[in-house]
Amino acid sequence: MARNLTLGLFLAVLVVCILTGAPLLAGLCVGLAIFCAYAAWLGFSPAAIGGMLKRGVLKSATILWVFVFIGLITAGWRICGTIPFILYHAVGWIQPGAFALCAFLLCSLMSFLTGTSFGTASTMGFICMMLGRAAGLPAPLLGGAILSGVFFGDRCSPMSSSALLVATITDTDIYKNIGNMFRSAVVPFAAACLFYLLAGRQGAGAEMDASCVDAFAKNFNLSFWTAVPALLILVLACFRVKVVRTMAVSAVAACLVALLVQKTPPVQLLSTLVLGYSPADPQLADLLAGGGLASMVNVTCIIIVSSASFGIFDSTRLLDGLKEPLHRLAGRITAAGATVLASVLLGGLACNQTLAAMLVHQVCGQLFESKEEQALILENTVILLAALIPWSIAGSVPLASVGAPMSSMLYAVYLYFIPLWVWAKAIFRRMRAGLKTA
């Protein structure tokens, strides 16, 4: 009874936050207080509860360092010209007759390089939305293509915090996970490309006005050197250098390019790294402003509170009531199917990727034979499905940043092609095993 009341109160708090527009972080903090009260009701001492919170936060310590470097890179890549270089040259690849497909591919490329769905949406996604709407394409289709693309890299980039989170909680190697993710996504990715190619054909013959990126050439030296910070990410990832070190090297390279190539004053560079890039040119500000350590404060706090809550869940077994029904269900619809269902339910409860991934891992982790399989299923289910929940920040924030309606989630086909494909393969394997046994 107390367990159900605790979860019910937490859900009620999140509903109030959604309806009133209150910050999600505030709701999570109230929820954490509720979970601590539940632990105290079970008889745990304040010291024991503090230990639970500490263990939960320490589990995400590496991810918190990654957020620091993400903040530095998102600002450094802007002021040194890396992101302007990518945007300026990528826009030239857009074909009006296949605009939705181009938007999906370009956002996929940008998200893989940066590892952030929010950052990709506010740069490449914003430009694709502007150009696509000018060409007469429907906003829901464009928004769906962009949302699919920004989560391509959020799922499988070596710079992605969600990929590192899954590797951390499953105790697996991130680069091995990335290889597994690429192999499992070949068919869904090809299907998504075909969908966007066919659905976006109505843009054929439209004129593309790419003048919005001319501001990049006016304000930056777009030489090859500006691409070095991004190339370092790719090269070091190929050699499987630790993620934090890779990001640190890229951040240092971005600072050097800003100082030596763009001739940025040191004081301005330092300010940008902390507060984010804020150019004087209004047109450039619309396309490029943001990043910096300050931009990561809210999401870092969400990670800390979510991790602390996970510590309470883990020690008090608050979610054990869901385990047995889901494990029974897995016997009928496969472990992958049960994880898909748990991802939708707990993703809607958590309202963010981080806590949702932790909760699904706790409830469904024992359904799989190996840690690598756990990691792959989590990446192919909860990490993507969280972006299809309208009240979750995972999908609502990227769509809001590009000015796309919530109906765009219906066109974000890549995000549900992968879970459906994984589920279908699991059913096929079970049927084949049953035939062999028979």
TITI-57020 format. One record per residue (C-alpha): z, y, x. Coordinates in steps of 0.25 Angstrom, whole numbers. Layout:
BEGIN
((Z, Y, X))
...
***
This chain:
BEGIN
((0, 0, 0))
((4, 10, 11))
((-9, 6, 19))
((-18, 9, 7))
((-10, 22, 4))
((-12, 27, 18))
((-27, 24, 18))
((-28, 31, 4))
((-21, 43, 9))
((-30, 44, 21))
((-42, 43, 12))
((-37, 53, 3))
((-35, 63, 14))
((-49, 61, 19))
((-55, 63, 5))
((-47, 76, 4))
((-53, 81, 17))
((-67, 77, 12))
((-65, 84, -1))
((-59, 97, 5))
((-67, 98, 17))
((-54, 97, 26))
((-57, 92, 40))
((-57, 77, 42))
((-48, 79, 54))
((-37, 84, 45))
((-39, 72, 36))
((-38, 62, 47))
((-25, 69, 53))
((-19, 67, 39))
((-23, 53, 39))
((-17, 51, 52))
((-4, 56, 47))
((-5, 46, 35))
((-8, 35, 44))
((4, 38, 53))
((13, 39, 41))
((8, 25, 37))
((12, 20, 51))
((26, 26, 49))
((27, 19, 36))
((24, 6, 42))
((36, 8, 51))
((29, 13, 64))
((37, 23, 72))
((32, 37, 76))
((30, 32, 90))
((22, 20, 86))
((13, 29, 77))
((11, 38, 89))
((7, 26, 97))
((-3, 22, 86))
((-9, 36, 86))
((-10, 36, 102))
((-16, 22, 102))
((-27, 27, 92))
((-30, 40, 100))
((-30, 33, 113))
((-41, 23, 108))
((-50, 35, 107))
((-47, 42, 120))
((-60, 39, 126))
((-67, 45, 114))
((-59, 58, 114))
((-64, 60, 129))
((-79, 57, 124))
((-77, 68, 113))
((-73, 78, 125))
((-86, 75, 132))
((-94, 75, 119))
((-89, 89, 117))
((-93, 93, 131))
((-106, 87, 130))
((-110, 92, 116))
((-107, 106, 122))
((-113, 104, 136))
((-126, 98, 131))
((-128, 110, 122))
((-126, 121, 133))
((-133, 114, 144))
((-145, 112, 136))
((-145, 96, 134))
((-145, 97, 119))
((-155, 108, 118))
((-164, 100, 127))
((-163, 88, 118))
((-165, 96, 106))
((-177, 104, 111))
((-185, 93, 116))
((-181, 83, 105))
((-186, 92, 93))
((-200, 91, 99))
((-200, 76, 96))
((-198, 79, 81))
((-210, 74, 73))
((-211, 81, 59))
((-217, 68, 53))
((-205, 60, 57))
((-194, 71, 57))
((-183, 62, 51))
((-185, 51, 62))
((-186, 62, 73))
((-172, 68, 68))
((-166, 54, 68))
((-171, 51, 82))
((-168, 64, 88))
((-154, 64, 83))
((-152, 50, 87))
((-156, 54, 102))
((-147, 66, 102))
((-135, 58, 96))
((-137, 47, 106))
((-137, 58, 118))
((-125, 65, 112))
((-117, 54, 105))
((-113, 64, 94))
((-118, 64, 79))
((-112, 78, 77))
((-118, 84, 89))
((-132, 78, 86))
((-132, 83, 72))
((-129, 97, 76))
((-140, 98, 86))
((-152, 88, 85))
((-148, 85, 70))
((-148, 100, 66))
((-161, 103, 73))
((-168, 91, 66))
((-162, 95, 52))
((-167, 109, 54))
((-181, 104, 58))
((-182, 93, 48))
((-178, 103, 36))
((-188, 113, 41))
((-199, 102, 40))
((-194, 99, 26))
((-187, 85, 28))
((-176, 82, 18))
((-162, 85, 24))
((-156, 72, 20))
((-166, 64, 28))
((-165, 73, 40))
((-150, 72, 39))
((-150, 57, 38))
((-159, 56, 50))
((-150, 66, 58))
((-137, 58, 54))
((-143, 45, 58))
((-148, 51, 71))
((-135, 57, 75))
((-127, 44, 73))
((-137, 36, 81))
((-130, 42, 94))
((-116, 43, 88))
((-117, 28, 86))
((-123, 24, 100))
((-123, 35, 110))
((-114, 33, 122))
((-109, 47, 120))
((-105, 44, 105))
((-90, 45, 102))
((-91, 35, 91))
((-98, 25, 100))
((-87, 27, 110))
((-76, 26, 99))
((-82, 12, 94))
((-82, 7, 109))
((-68, 12, 110))
((-62, 5, 98))
((-70, -8, 100))
((-67, -8, 115))
((-82, -10, 118))
((-92, -4, 128))
((-99, 8, 122))
((-112, 6, 130))
((-113, -9, 125))
((-110, -4, 111))
((-122, 6, 112))
((-131, -5, 116))
((-127, -14, 104))
((-128, -2, 95))
((-143, 1, 100))
((-147, -13, 97))
((-141, -14, 83))
((-147, -1, 79))
((-162, -4, 83))
((-166, -8, 69))
((-158, 2, 61))
((-163, 13, 70))
((-178, 9, 69))
((-176, 8, 53))
((-169, 22, 53))
((-181, 28, 61))
((-191, 22, 51))
((-183, 27, 40))
((-183, 42, 45))
((-198, 41, 49))
((-202, 37, 35))
((-192, 46, 28))
((-196, 58, 36))
((-211, 57, 34))
((-210, 69, 24))
((-209, 78, 36))
((-223, 75, 41))
((-231, 87, 44))
((-219, 97, 44))
((-218, 107, 55))
((-206, 107, 64))
((-200, 120, 68))
((-193, 117, 81))
((-190, 131, 85))
((-175, 129, 82))
((-175, 123, 96))
((-182, 134, 103))
((-168, 140, 106))
((-165, 129, 115))
((-176, 132, 124))
((-172, 147, 124))
((-158, 145, 127))
((-158, 133, 137))
((-165, 128, 149))
((-170, 115, 144))
((-173, 108, 157))
((-171, 93, 160))
((-157, 96, 166))
((-152, 99, 152))
((-155, 85, 148))
((-147, 79, 159))
((-133, 78, 152))
((-140, 70, 141))
((-147, 61, 151))
((-134, 58, 158))
((-129, 53, 145))
((-140, 43, 144))
((-140, 39, 159))
((-125, 37, 160))
((-125, 29, 147))
((-136, 20, 152))
((-126, 17, 164))
((-115, 15, 154))
((-106, 26, 160))
((-93, 28, 152))
((-96, 37, 141))
((-86, 48, 145))
((-91, 49, 159))
((-105, 50, 153))
((-102, 61, 144))
((-94, 68, 155))
((-106, 67, 165))
((-115, 73, 154))
((-105, 84, 151))
((-105, 88, 165))
((-120, 88, 166))
((-121, 97, 154))
((-112, 107, 160))
((-120, 107, 173))
((-133, 109, 166))
((-127, 120, 158))
((-122, 127, 170))
((-134, 125, 179))
((-146, 124, 170))
((-142, 132, 158))
((-134, 142, 166))
((-122, 142, 157))
((-110, 150, 161))
((-98, 141, 164))
((-89, 148, 154))
((-99, 146, 143))
((-101, 131, 147))
((-86, 129, 146))
((-85, 136, 133))
((-96, 128, 127))
((-90, 114, 132))
((-77, 118, 125))
((-82, 126, 112))
((-96, 121, 111))
((-110, 127, 113))
((-111, 141, 106))
((-124, 148, 109))
((-127, 162, 106))
((-141, 159, 100))
((-139, 157, 85))
((-151, 147, 84))
((-145, 139, 96))
((-131, 139, 91))
((-137, 133, 78))
((-143, 122, 85))
((-134, 119, 97))
((-120, 125, 95))
((-108, 116, 96))
((-102, 105, 105))
((-90, 107, 114))
((-76, 101, 115))
((-72, 109, 103))
((-82, 102, 94))
((-75, 89, 97))
((-61, 93, 93))
((-62, 89, 79))
((-69, 76, 81))
((-59, 73, 93))
((-47, 75, 83))
((-54, 66, 73))
((-55, 55, 84))
((-40, 57, 88))
((-35, 57, 74))
((-44, 45, 70))
((-40, 37, 82))
((-25, 40, 79))
((-27, 35, 65))
((-34, 22, 71))
((-21, 20, 79))
((-13, 20, 66))
((-23, 11, 59))
((-23, 1, 71))
((-8, 0, 72))
((-4, 0, 57))
((-16, -9, 53))
((-19, 1, 42))
((-33, -4, 39))
((-29, -19, 39))
((-31, -19, 24))
((-46, -17, 26))
((-48, -27, 36))
((-46, -40, 28))
((-56, -35, 17))
((-66, -31, 27))
((-65, -44, 35))
((-67, -52, 22))
((-78, -43, 19))
((-84, -46, 32))
((-85, -60, 29))
((-95, -57, 18))
((-103, -45, 23))
((-101, -47, 38))
((-92, -39, 48))
((-103, -29, 49))
((-104, -27, 34))
((-89, -26, 33))
((-89, -15, 44))
((-99, -7, 37))
((-91, -7, 24))
((-78, -3, 33))
((-86, 8, 39))
((-90, 14, 26))
((-76, 13, 20))
((-68, 17, 33))
((-78, 28, 37))
((-76, 34, 23))
((-61, 34, 26))
((-62, 39, 40))
((-72, 50, 38))
((-76, 49, 53))
((-82, 39, 62))
((-71, 38, 72))
((-60, 34, 62))
((-70, 26, 54))
((-74, 18, 66))
((-59, 15, 70))
((-56, 10, 56))
((-68, 1, 55))
((-65, -5, 69))
((-51, -8, 65))
((-55, -14, 51))
((-67, -22, 56))
((-66, -24, 71))
((-61, -38, 69))
((-74, -42, 62))
((-82, -43, 74))
((-82, -53, 86))
((-84, -43, 97))
((-80, -29, 101))
((-95, -25, 103))
((-98, -30, 89))
((-87, -21, 83))
((-92, -9, 91))
((-106, -11, 86))
((-103, -13, 71))
((-94, -1, 72))
((-105, 7, 77))
((-115, 2, 67))
((-106, 4, 55))
((-95, 14, 55))
((-100, 24, 65))
((-113, 26, 57))
((-108, 24, 43))
((-97, 35, 45))
((-109, 45, 45))
((-113, 40, 32))
((-100, 44, 25))
((-102, 57, 19))
((-88, 62, 21))
((-87, 57, 35))
((-89, 67, 46))
((-98, 58, 54))
((-110, 60, 45))
((-106, 73, 37))
((-105, 82, 50))
((-118, 79, 56))
((-125, 81, 42))
((-118, 94, 40))
((-122, 99, 54))
((-136, 97, 51))
((-136, 102, 37))
((-140, 89, 30))
((-134, 84, 17))
((-125, 72, 15))
((-137, 64, 9))
((-142, 63, 23))
((-133, 51, 25))
((-142, 43, 16))
((-154, 45, 26))
((-145, 42, 38))
((-151, 28, 38))
((-148, 24, 52))
((-133, 25, 49))
((-134, 14, 39))
((-146, 6, 44))
((-137, 2, 56))
((-125, -3, 48))
((-134, -10, 38))
((-142, -17, 49))
((-129, -22, 56))
((-124, -27, 43))
((-137, -34, 40))
((-138, -40, 54))
((-123, -46, 51))
((-127, -52, 38))
((-139, -58, 44))
((-131, -64, 55))
((-121, -70, 46))
((-132, -76, 37))
((-139, -82, 49))
((-126, -88, 54))
((-123, -93, 40))
((-137, -100, 40))
((-134, -106, 54))
((-121, -112, 49))
((-127, -117, 37))
***
